[in-house]
Amino acid sequence: MTAQTFPAQTAASAVPEEARAHAEALGAFIAAAPSSYHAAEEVARRAEAAGFTRLVEDAAWAITPGGRYAVVRDGSVIAFNVPDAAGPTTPFTIVGAHTDSTGFKLKPKPTTRGAGGWWQAGVEVYGGPLLNSWLDRELELAGRIVTHDGTEHLVRTGPMLRIPQLAIHLDRGVNDHGLTLDKQRHTQPVWGLGDAQSADILAALAADAGIDPASIGGYDVVLADTQPARAFGADQALFASARLDNLLSAHAGLTALLARAADAGTSRGVEMFAAFDHEEIGSASRSGAAGPFLEDVLVRIATSLGATAEERARAFAASLHVSSDVGHAVHPNYPERHDPANHPVAGGGPILKINANQRYATDAHGAAAWNAACATAGVPTQEFVSNNTLPCGSTIGPISATRLGIRTVDVGVPILSMHSARELTAVVDPWYLARAMKAVLAR
């Protein structure tokens, strides 16, 4: 497989205004999505504003040709366009992503009192964050509260907490022996001072939701960095933000689907955007890619279009899933950690992810489909494969392919500082990804 060769985008004249506008819109999307629940709701909100009908899982669905629909399950969301001529064997073209990010999640009995009169919050590590990157940042609590009557409330506090680093005066050799953080003792944030009787994190969350703290029956709440996204650097060609992994892909997929909405009526297949929760912890949940959410939606669509089990199998066999997650750009300070022949560069376009052991689901047919879409969109593309001494992570791609049997290809955007509280990419690459996804949907 030979990728197209394009120059890296570094000069101001080489960064189109459309790419800058896309990056600004991405920053706004990330700001609206401090948790997976906010992300799913934001996708559904934007889809509804574009004329999509919101579906409810425990109600009957009436899917009709020419319709546009969106459905949320916890922190996951699926939106889709149905072509005018859709029938029992109409295939699906899916662009997939995930809504969660590594970090910290609020524990039960979350309000604690530390030494020195500090109010602290009890948090549990979620996924595999770069712990040191979360130090000395203004953080917020964000997620959902469910009251005893089953009502769900999205909550976010704004800047409220901070995980303080130990001063160098109290650890003189830290720059020589390296920073070592105990996941329990050293990651509990501070959020106030004073009489411990008045400290109550759940009361603060209840106030944000406008409810009585005594009515809280359960909660799923994470910590989120509050620093806004921004372009910076020479010619403003770099873009830094929290949660690029993987709201960058989620925003690109949604942007592509909404851009296709006007033309989707004449599409050959159902055009779909699917974003799943819990990817960072293995996807094994009711709303993760290893769960039944995507299959449930695909089956209900096919059934509404009159498909038998045989016809549905034919539709799945003709379908394509593009799984998008961020990948590794070559790190200038650690080039030896990368494959010596395949060096994805920031600004060089989205990456096609390949792994011999199927940690990525890409095969020859999937690669051909992706490269054809990039060529149609006029988007550069490059290939990523890991150094043999450093096994790669995985994505929703192999998980959904195993569950559904739909051909899947793994792609993404090259970034630095993956799993940091704040990650880095090139301004042009998210825009390239959205354009390529739009071309995939229109295949």
N, C-alpha and C positions, 0 to 999 in steps of 0.2 A: 504494500500500500504506500503510495507516494502522495504526501500532502502538497497542496498548492504552495508556492513560494511567494510571500508578500513581505515588503519591508516592515519592520517594527514601527509602530506609530509613536513618535516622540516629539516631533516639532509641532508648534502651535498650529501651523497651516495644515498639518496632517490630522488634526483632531476636529472632525466635522462638528458643526453646531448641533446637529441632531444627536451626536454622541454625548455632548455636554448636557443637552436637555434630558436625554435618557438617564444620565447619571444623577441629575437633580431630582428626577422623578423617583429613581431608585432610593435616594436618600430620604425622600418623603415617605415612601412605602416602609422603609426600615423604621423610621421614627414612629409610624403608626402601628408597628408590630413588635412590641417588646417581649411578647411571649408567643408560643405557637397558637394559642387560642385567639389572641389578637390578630395574628397573621391570617388564620382561616377566616375570621369574621371580616377582615379588611378585603380579602379576595372576594368573598360573597357580596359585600357591600358594593364594591366597584362593579362586579358583574351585574348586580341588580340595577345599578345606575345606568348600565349600558343596555338594559332591556331584557336581561335574563330573568327567568322565573325561579324563585327560591323553592326548592323541594324540601319536604319534611319526611324523614325516613319512616316514621310510623303512620304515614298517611298513604292513600293510594296515589300512584303516579299515572299521569296521562301524557306520555311522551309522544309527540306527533312530529312528522317530517316538517322541517323548517323551523322548529322550536329551538330555544336557547334556555339552558337550565343550569342551576348550581345547587349543590347540597353540601352541608357541613356535618362532619361527625367529630365531635370533640375538637382537637387541634388540627384536624385534617379537612381538606376541602377538594371537591371535584366540580369543575364547570365544563360544559360541553355545548357544541353546536351540532344540530342534526340537519343533514342536507335535505333538500326538498324531495329528492327521489329516494330517500332511505327506505330500505326494505329488509327482509329477514336475513339476508347474507351481507348486508353492508358492513365493511370492516371498520376498525377504529384506528385512528392515529392519535397517540397519546404523548404529550410532553409531561414528564414527571419531575418532581423535586421534593424537598422536605422543608418543614416549617420550623423545626426545633433547632436549637444551637446548644453547644456545650456550655456549662457554667455551674450554677448552684440552684438548688431547690429548697424551699422552706420546709423544715422538719415539723413534726408534731411538737407541741409545747415549745413554740419557737422563741418565746421571750425569756432571755436569761440575763443574769447580772454578773459581769466580770469583775476582775480586780480593779481597784481604783475608782469604783463607782460608775463604771461604764455600763450602759445598757447594750446588750448584744443580741444578735439574732442567731438562732440555731439553724444552720443550713447543711445540706448534704450535697456532695459533689455529684453533678449530673454529666455523664459521659466522660470525655477525656480532655478537659480544658488545660491550657497552659496556665497553671495556677499563678505564677508570678505576674502574669499580665493583668490579673484582676486586682492587684494591690494598688492602693492609693488612687482609686477612682470613685467618683460620686455615682452611686448605684441606686436603682429604684426596685421596688417590688412590683411585679406584674403577673397577671394570670387570671384565674377565675375562682370565685367563691360560689358555693351552692348552699342555699338556705334549707332549713328543715322541710320546707314545702316543695323542694325540688327545683326552685327557681335558680337559674344561673346568672351571675353578675360578673362582667369583666371588670377588673380593677387594675389600677396602676397609681403609684404614689408620687411619682416624680422623685428627684434626688432626695435620698433619705438615709443611705447607708454607705459605709466605707470599710474596706479591709486594710487596716494600717500596717505598714511595713515597720520592722524593727530598725531603729536608727543605727547608723554605722558605728556610732560611739559605743553601742552596746554589743556589737559584733564586729570587732576591728578587722577580722580576716575574711569577711564575707566576699570581698572582691577577689580573694585568692583561692579560698576553698569552695566557693560557689554557694548560692542560696538554696537551702533545703527547707521545704515547707511540709509540716505534718498536716495531713488533710483534715484532721479533727481540731488540733490545737491552734493552728495558725491561720485558718480561713474563716473564722467566725467574725462577721462584720460588727462594727459599733454603729449605734444610731441614736444615742442620747446620753444624758447625764442626769443624776439627781435621785430622788426617792424612788426606789424600785417598785413601790406600790402603784405608782402612776404609769409604769412602763407596760405597754400592751400592744404588741404589733398587730394582733388580730383586730383590736379596736380601731387602729389606724386604717386598716384595710376596710373595715366595716364603714367607717366614716366616708371613705372614698366612694363606696357603693351606695351610701345613704341608707344603710340598714342598721338594725340593732345587733351588736356583737353577739348577743345571746342566741340570735337566729341562725348563726353559722353552723351548718351541718358538716361541711367538708371544704377543702380548698386544694388547688394545684397552683402554686405560686413560685415563680423563679426570680432570681436577681438579674437585672439588665443594666448594661452600661448606658448612661444618659448623654454622653458626648455626641453631638450631632455629626453626621457624615460630612465629609468635605473633600473637594478637589484641592490639590496643592502641588508643590514642586515646580520644576522648570516647565514653563508653558502650561501649568495647571493640568498636566497630563496624568497625574496620579490620583487615586481615589481611595480614601481610608474610611472605614466604618466598622461599627460592631455588626455582628450577625450576617456578614457577607456569606458565610457558610450557614444556611444556604438560601437566605432570602434573596440573594442576587439571582439565583436560578428561578426561584418562585416568581419574582417580579418579571423576569424575562418571559417565562411561560405564560403568565397572565397577560402581559402586554401583547404577546404574539396572538393569543386566542382572541382578545378583544379586537385586535387589528384585522383579524380574519372574519369577524362576525358578519360584516356586510356582504362578503363574498362566499360565505360558507354554504349558502343554499345550493350552490352548484358543485360543491365538493364531492369527491367520490366516496368519502367516508365520514363517519362521525369524528369531529375534531374535538379533542379533549385536553384539558389541563388538570393534573392531579398532583396535589401536594400533601405529603404524609407527615404525621408526627412520629417521634420516637426513633428516627433513623440513627441518632447519635448513641443510642443504647441498644441497638440491634433490631429495631422495627417489629419486635414481637409483642404486639398489642392489638386491641380491637380497631384502633385507628392507625396502626403502623402498616408499612408495606407488606409485612408478613401476615397481616390479618386479612379479613374478608372484605374490607371496604370497597376496594376497586372491583373485585369480582362481583360483589353484590350489585354495584351500580351498572356494570357492563351487562349482567344478566337481566336486570330490570329493564334496561334500554332495549336489549334484543327481544325480550318478551313483549314489550309494548309494540315493537315493530313486527310482531307475528312470528318470530323465529322458533323453530323446533330445536331440540338439542342438537340434531345433525346440522341444521343451518347455522346455529350459533358456533359450533366447532369450525365450520367453514369460514365464518366471519373472523374468528380469532386467528385462524391460520393465515389470513390475508392482512392481518393487522401489524402495526409497528408501534413500539414504545421507545421513546428517546428519554433516557434517564439522565438528568442533568444535576451535577454537583460540582462544587469547586475542586480544583486540582492544584498541583504544586508547580509554580513557576521556578525556574532555576534560581537558586539563592546565590547572590554574588559573593557572600562570605563562606559558603559551604558548597561550592560546585561539585566537589567529589561525592556528595550524597546523591547525585543524580546519574541517570544512565549516560554514558559517555557519548552516545550517538544521537539521542533524542533529548533536545534541550528546549522545552516550551518557554517562550519569552513573553513577558507582559507586553501587551500591545500587538501581539502577533496573531490574535484571533482565538476563538474557542479551541479547546483540545478534544481530540478523540482518544478515549481511554482504552488501553489494551492490556490484558493480563492473561498469560498462558494458563493460569490456574482458575480462570473464570471468577476472580474477585471482581472483575468488570465483565459485563455480559456481551461485550462487542464481539461479533464474528464478521466474516468477510462480507456477507450480505448487508449486515447492519452498517458496516463501515462504508460500503458503496452507497447506501441510501443517504447517509450523513454527508459524505463528500459531494454527492450530487446536489443536495439541498444547499450546501454552502456555496457551490458554484453558481447555482440559480440565483442565490441572494447576493452574489458578489462579495462574499465574506471569506477572508483568509481562514485557514484551519491548520492545525498542527497536531502532532501525535504525542501522546504521553505513555511511557512505560517505565516501570520502576527499575532502579538499580537492583541487581539480583541479591545483594546483601541486605537490602532493606525492603521486606515484604510490604506491599501496599495495603491500604485499608480497603473497604468495600462500600457499596452504595445500595440504593433500593433496586437497582437494575437486576442483579442476579436473583434477588429475593422474589420480585414480581414475575420474572421470567420463569422461575421454578414453579411458582404457584399457578400461573395461567397458561404457560406455553406460548405466549406471544413473543415474537422476535423482538429483542431488545438491544439497544446500542447505548453505551455510556459515554457521555460527553461532559464538558464543563468549561470553566474559565480559569486560567492560571492566576494564582494569588500567592502572596507571601504571608507568613505569620498565621497559617491555618490553625484554628482552635485557640487563637489569642482572643482576648477581650476586644481587640480592635485589629482588623485585618486589612490587607492592602492589595489593590489591583490597579490596572490601567483604566483610564476613563473610557477608552474605546471598546474594551472587550465585552462588558455587559450589553452594549448596544449591538455589537456583532452577534452575540448569542441570541438576542431577541429576533434579529432579522433572520438568522438561520432557522430558528424555531418556527417562525412564520412560514418559511419556505417548506419546512417539513410538513406542517399542517396542511399546506396546499398541494401536497404531492399527488 
